[in-house]
C-alpha cells in the first residue's frame, strides 16, 4: 500500500501531573507510527495496534507499564498501580481476554530465579541441593549455578512451585512493541522510558518536516534488516561466540544508514573475535567493515600476528586515500613500525608546526578548577577571558548552519523530539547536505554570516541543538566572538569541523581571550589550553593546536605550577 504524506502535526507531550502521563505518551508513540509508518506494518500488526486503542483506560495503562519494564514475564500479584482506578486483577482479565497476555507461560530455571526471591526458592529446591551435596544456605546466584545443570527443561509455574502460586503472565506481542519502538526512535538502544516516562515539554525541539521520502525505513525489509542486526549485537553482548554470530550477520544493504549500522556491528564482532582468540575471523570482520576504526584495528592485528608484509601492502594502499586526522596519525605510527621491521624507506611525514606554550606559577585556589584560576589571573577589562572549551566554536557553527543541521533527510529524524539529527556522527553527514553547507560557508564570504548567527540566536533561544550549549553562548560572548574572530578564521575552523564531526567537536582549547581594542584583525583573540600539574595534552587536543599553528591562528598551551603551599582565597 502506498503511504500518503501525513499531516505534519506536532504531537504533544503529557503533563507529569497527570497520573496516567505514561499512557498518554505511549499513545503518542503508537499514533505517530500508525500515521507515518503504516505501510511498514502488516495488516495483523495494524489490527493489534487498533485493538490496543480499544482497550479500557486501566487495561491500556497496565499493559503500558508492563511493556516499559524489563522482560516479558511478570508476577500478577506484584503488579500494583493505584492510578489505574480499578483493581489490577480487573485490568489483567481484560488483557488476557484480548490475547495481550499469556497466563500459562513455560519458564526456564533462570526466569524462575529472576521472578522469585531467595526465601521463596529455598524450600522448593532444598531437596535438590541436598541430593547434589550443596548446602541449602547457598546465596541465590550460587544456588542457580548449582541447580542449572539438573533443570535444563522449561516448565509451567505449577510444575516449578505448585498450583497454589498466583499466576505469572507473559506479554504476547512484545515483538510488535519493539518494532514500534524502533520505527519511532530509529534505534533499539533507547528504551520506552526515554520517552514514555519523561516530560519532554520542558525542552524546545526544532520543528522538522516529516515526509515519506525523509524516512529512514522505506520498506518493511529494511526494518527486518535492522532487527536482525540488533539480534546479532545482543548475542555478542550476551557472550555468544563471534564465530556463531558471524553467519547470521545480514548481507550489505543499499540503505546507507543501515550500512553504517552494519559496519559498527562488524567492528564489534571483530573485537569480540579477537578477544576470543579467533584472529582470522577478526581480520575478516574488520576487513568487511567500513567503520573508521576497523582498518586501524585490522592493521594492528596483522602486526601482532607478524604478518608485516600484508599489513604494509594494506597500509600503503590506504595511505593514498582521504583520511581523518586520527586515521592519519594512527596510520603514520603503523607505517613507521612496519618500515623498520621490513627494511622499507620511512614514509615521508609532514612537519608538525611548533605549538606555542607558556608557564604560570599561581597560588593554588581553595575552590575552583585550574582553568578558572588561569581565567581569573589573565582577565583584564580590555582583554576579557572566557572559559569556553568546546562550546564557542561549536556554538557559532551550530547557529550559522542551524537550518542545514535540521534538514529533513532520510535517517536523520524519526520523531519530533530529536535533540539533533540521528546521523550527526556518520561519515556522510556533511556529504548528504553538502550544497546547503556550501551556502553557509558562502555567508562567511559575503558578510551575511553575522546576521544569520544573531538571527538564529534570538529566534532559537533554548531550542535544542547538538552544537549549541545554552546558556553558555550568551549575548556578550557571542558579540565579542563575532567582533574579534575574522570570517576567514571561522571558515578554517568550520571546514575542519565538518571533515569529521565525531572527532573534531572536541579538543578545543579551554579559554579564549579577546582584544576588542586591537585594530589588527588577526590579533584580536587567542585561544589557550590550560594544563595543570601532571596533566598533558591529549591527541585530539594536539591535533587542534597543530592545526591552529599551521593556519596562523593564535593559540597556546598554558602550563600551571602551584606556588608552594599557598592557597589563594
JOQUI-V407632 format. One record per backbone hydrogen bond with DSSP energy under -0.5 kcal/mol. CO is the residue of the C=O (numbers start at 1). NH is the residue of the N-H. E is the energy in kcal/mol with one decimal. If there is no record, write none. Layout:
co-><CO | CO>
nh-><NH | NH>
e-><E | E>
This chain:
co-><2 | 7 | 9 | 15 | 17 | 18 | 20 | 20 | 21 | 22 | 23 | 24 | 25 | 26 | 27 | 28 | 29 | 30 | 31 | 32 | 33 | 37 | 38 | 42 | 43 | 44 | 45 | 46 | 47 | 48 | 49 | 50 | 51 | 52 | 56 | 57 | 58 | 59 | 60 | 61 | 62 | 63 | 64 | 65 | 66 | 72 | 74 | 74 | 75 | 76 | 78 | 81 | 82 | 87 | 87 | 88 | 89 | 90 | 91 | 92 | 93 | 94 | 95 | 95 | 96 | 100 | 101 | 102 | 105 | 107 | 108 | 109 | 110 | 111 | 112 | 117 | 118 | 119 | 121 | 122 | 125 | 126 | 127 | 128 | 129 | 130 | 135 | 139 | 140 | 141 | 142 | 143 | 144 | 145 | 147 | 147 | 148 | 155 | 156 | 156 | 157 | 157 | 158 | 162 | 167 | 168 | 169 | 170 | 173 | 174 | 175 | 176 | 177 | 178 | 179 | 180 | 181 | 182 | 191 | 192 | 192 | 192 | 195 | 198 | 199 | 200 | 204 | 209 | 211 | 212 | 214 | 216 | 219 | 220 | 221 | 222 | 223 | 224 | 225 | 226 | 227 | 228 | 229 | 230 | 231 | 232 | 233 | 234 | 235 | 236 | 241 | 241 | 242 | 243 | 245 | 245 | 246 | 254 | 255 | 256 | 257 | 258 | 259 | 260 | 261 | 262 | 263 | 264 | 265 | 266 | 267 | 268 | 269 | 270 | 271 | 272 | 273 | 274 | 277 | 278 | 279 | 280 | 281 | 282 | 283 | 284 | 285 | 291 | 291 | 292 | 293 | 294 | 295 | 296 | 297 | 298 | 299 | 300 | 301 | 302 | 303 | 306 | 307 | 308 | 309 | 310 | 311 | 312 | 313 | 314 | 315 | 316 | 317 | 318 | 324 | 325 | 326 | 327 | 328 | 329 | 330 | 331 | 332 | 333 | 334 | 335 | 336 | 337 | 338 | 339 | 339 | 351 | 356 | 358 | 360 | 360 | 362 | 364 | 369 | 370 | 371 | 372 | 373 | 374 | 375 | 380 | 382 | 383 | 384 | 386 | 386 | 388 | 390 | 391 | 392 | 393 | 394 | 395 | 396 | 397 | 399 | 401 | 402 | 404 | 407 | 409 | 409 | 412 | 415 | 421 | 423 | 426 | 428 | 430 | 431 | 433 | 434 | 435 | 436 | 437 | 438 | 439 | 440 | 441 | 441 | 442 | 442 | 443 | 443 | 443 | 447 | 448 | 449 | 450 | 451 | 452 | 453 | 454 | 455 | 456 | 458 | 460 | 462 | 465 | 467 | 468 | 469 | 469 | 472 | 474 | 475 | 476 | 477 | 478 | 479 | 480 | 481 | 484 | 486 | 487 | 488 | 489 | 490 | 491 | 492 | 493 | 494 | 495 | 496 | 496 | 497 | 500 | 501 | 503 | 510 | 510 | 511 | 512 | 513 | 515 | 519 | 520 | 521 | 524 | 526 | 527 | 528 | 528 | 529 | 531 | 532 | 538 | 539 | 540 | 541 | 542 | 543 | 544 | 545 | 546 | 547 | 548 | 548 | 549 | 554 | 555 | 556 | 557 | 557 | 558 | 558 | 559 | 561 | 562 | 563 | 566 | 567 | 568>
nh-><4 | 9 | 11 | 18 | 19 | 21 | 23 | 24 | 25 | 26 | 27 | 28 | 29 | 30 | 31 | 32 | 33 | 34 | 35 | 36 | 37 | 40 | 41 | 46 | 47 | 48 | 49 | 50 | 51 | 52 | 53 | 54 | 55 | 55 | 60 | 61 | 62 | 63 | 64 | 65 | 66 | 67 | 68 | 69 | 69 | 171 | 76 | 169 | 78 | 79 | 80 | 84 | 85 | 90 | 91 | 92 | 93 | 94 | 95 | 96 | 97 | 98 | 100 | 101 | 99 | 172 | 103 | 170 | 157 | 155 | 112 | 113 | 114 | 115 | 116 | 121 | 122 | 123 | 125 | 126 | 129 | 130 | 131 | 132 | 134 | 133 | 138 | 143 | 144 | 145 | 146 | 147 | 148 | 149 | 150 | 151 | 151 | 107 | 159 | 160 | 161 | 162 | 162 | 165 | 76 | 105 | 74 | 102 | 177 | 178 | 179 | 180 | 181 | 182 | 183 | 184 | 185 | 186 | 194 | 195 | 196 | 197 | 198 | 200 | 202 | 203 | 464 | 211 | 214 | 215 | 411 | 218 | 223 | 224 | 225 | 226 | 227 | 228 | 229 | 230 | 231 | 232 | 233 | 234 | 235 | 236 | 237 | 238 | 240 | 239 | 244 | 245 | 246 | 247 | 248 | 249 | 249 | 256 | 259 | 260 | 261 | 262 | 263 | 264 | 265 | 266 | 267 | 268 | 269 | 270 | 271 | 272 | 273 | 274 | 275 | 276 | 278 | 277 | 279 | 282 | 283 | 284 | 285 | 286 | 287 | 288 | 289 | 294 | 295 | 296 | 297 | 298 | 299 | 300 | 301 | 302 | 303 | 304 | 305 | 307 | 306 | 308 | 311 | 312 | 313 | 314 | 315 | 316 | 317 | 318 | 319 | 320 | 320 | 321 | 328 | 329 | 330 | 331 | 332 | 333 | 334 | 335 | 336 | 337 | 338 | 339 | 340 | 341 | 342 | 343 | 344 | 353 | 557 | 559 | 362 | 561 | 563 | 568 | 373 | 374 | 375 | 376 | 377 | 378 | 379 | 383 | 517 | 380 | 514 | 388 | 512 | 391 | 394 | 395 | 396 | 397 | 398 | 399 | 400 | 401 | 402 | 405 | 406 | 407 | 409 | 412 | 413 | 422 | 418 | 424 | 426 | 429 | 432 | 433 | 434 | 437 | 438 | 439 | 440 | 441 | 442 | 443 | 444 | 444 | 445 | 445 | 446 | 447 | 448 | 449 | 450 | 452 | 453 | 454 | 455 | 456 | 457 | 458 | 459 | 460 | 461 | 463 | 204 | 468 | 469 | 470 | 472 | 473 | 474 | 478 | 479 | 480 | 481 | 482 | 483 | 484 | 485 | 486 | 490 | 491 | 492 | 493 | 494 | 495 | 496 | 497 | 498 | 499 | 499 | 500 | 500 | 504 | 505 | 506 | 388 | 389 | 528 | 386 | 526 | 518 | 521 | 523 | 524 | 515 | 513 | 556 | 511 | 530 | 558 | 560 | 535 | 542 | 543 | 544 | 545 | 546 | 547 | 548 | 549 | 550 | 551 | 552 | 553 | 552 | 527 | 356 | 529 | 358 | 559 | 531 | 560 | 360 | 362 | 564 | 566 | 364 | 569 | 366>
e-><-0.5 | -2.5 | -0.8 | -2.0 | -0.6 | -2.0 | -0.6 | -1.8 | -2.2 | -2.1 | -2.5 | -1.5 | -2.1 | -2.5 | -2.5 | -2.3 | -2.2 | -2.5 | -2.0 | -2.6 | -2.6 | -1.9 | -1.5 | -2.4 | -2.3 | -2.1 | -2.2 | -2.2 | -2.4 | -2.0 | -1.5 | -0.9 | -0.7 | -1.2 | -2.7 | -2.6 | -2.4 | -2.4 | -2.2 | -2.4 | -2.1 | -2.6 | -2.1 | -0.9 | -0.5 | -2.1 | -0.6 | -3.0 | -1.7 | -1.3 | -0.9 | -2.1 | -1.4 | -1.0 | -1.4 | -2.6 | -2.2 | -1.6 | -2.0 | -2.6 | -2.5 | -1.7 | -2.9 | -1.0 | -1.6 | -2.6 | -0.5 | -2.0 | -0.6 | -2.2 | -2.2 | -2.2 | -1.5 | -1.5 | -1.8 | -1.7 | -2.4 | -0.6 | -2.0 | -0.8 | -2.4 | -2.4 | -2.7 | -1.5 | -3.1 | -1.3 | -1.2 | -2.7 | -2.3 | -2.0 | -2.2 | -1.9 | -2.4 | -0.6 | -1.2 | -0.9 | -1.0 | -3.4 | -0.7 | -1.2 | -3.2 | -0.6 | -1.6 | -1.2 | -2.3 | -0.6 | -2.5 | -2.4 | -1.6 | -2.5 | -2.1 | -2.5 | -2.5 | -2.4 | -2.3 | -1.8 | -2.8 | -2.8 | -1.5 | -1.8 | -3.1 | -0.5 | -1.3 | -0.8 | -0.7 | -1.9 | -2.9 | -0.6 | -1.0 | -1.1 | -0.8 | -0.6 | -1.2 | -2.6 | -2.2 | -2.2 | -2.4 | -2.3 | -2.2 | -2.7 | -2.2 | -1.9 | -2.3 | -2.5 | -2.4 | -2.1 | -2.5 | -1.9 | -2.6 | -1.3 | -1.2 | -1.4 | -2.5 | -0.5 | -1.8 | -0.6 | -1.4 | -0.7 | -2.5 | -1.9 | -1.2 | -2.3 | -2.4 | -1.7 | -2.1 | -2.5 | -2.0 | -2.3 | -2.6 | -2.5 | -2.1 | -2.6 | -2.7 | -2.4 | -2.2 | -2.0 | -2.6 | -1.4 | -1.4 | -2.0 | -2.5 | -2.0 | -2.8 | -2.9 | -2.4 | -1.5 | -1.2 | -1.2 | -0.7 | -0.6 | -1.9 | -2.4 | -2.4 | -2.6 | -2.2 | -2.2 | -2.1 | -2.2 | -1.7 | -2.5 | -1.9 | -1.3 | -2.0 | -2.7 | -2.3 | -2.0 | -3.0 | -2.9 | -1.8 | -2.4 | -2.0 | -0.6 | -0.8 | -1.9 | -2.9 | -2.6 | -2.6 | -3.0 | -2.3 | -1.7 | -1.8 | -2.9 | -1.9 | -1.8 | -2.8 | -2.8 | -1.6 | -1.9 | -2.5 | -1.0 | -1.6 | -0.6 | -2.0 | -2.8 | -0.6 | -2.9 | -2.7 | -1.9 | -1.9 | -2.1 | -2.5 | -2.6 | -1.9 | -2.5 | -1.6 | -1.4 | -0.5 | -1.0 | -2.4 | -0.9 | -2.1 | -2.9 | -0.6 | -2.1 | -2.8 | -2.3 | -2.8 | -2.4 | -2.3 | -2.6 | -0.6 | -2.7 | -1.7 | -1.8 | -1.4 | -2.0 | -0.5 | -3.2 | -0.6 | -1.4 | -1.8 | -1.7 | -2.3 | -1.9 | -1.2 | -2.5 | -2.6 | -1.5 | -1.5 | -2.2 | -2.1 | -1.2 | -0.7 | -1.0 | -0.9 | -0.7 | -2.2 | -1.0 | -0.6 | -1.5 | -0.6 | -2.0 | -2.8 | -2.6 | -2.6 | -2.4 | -2.2 | -2.2 | -2.6 | -2.6 | -0.6 | -2.9 | -0.9 | -0.9 | -0.6 | -0.8 | -0.6 | -1.8 | -1.9 | -2.5 | -2.4 | -2.2 | -2.4 | -2.3 | -2.0 | -2.3 | -2.6 | -0.7 | -2.1 | -2.4 | -1.9 | -2.7 | -3.0 | -2.7 | -1.9 | -2.2 | -2.4 | -0.9 | -0.6 | -0.8 | -0.8 | -3.1 | -1.2 | -0.9 | -2.1 | -2.4 | -2.5 | -2.5 | -2.0 | -1.9 | -0.7 | -2.2 | -0.8 | -3.1 | -3.0 | -2.0 | -2.8 | -0.5 | -3.5 | -2.7 | -2.2 | -2.7 | -2.4 | -1.4 | -2.4 | -2.6 | -1.8 | -2.7 | -2.3 | -2.3 | -2.0 | -0.7 | -2.6 | -0.7 | -2.1 | -0.6 | -2.8 | -2.6 | -0.7 | -2.8 | -0.5 | -2.5 | -2.7 | -1.1 | -1.6 | -1.5 | -0.5 | -1.8>
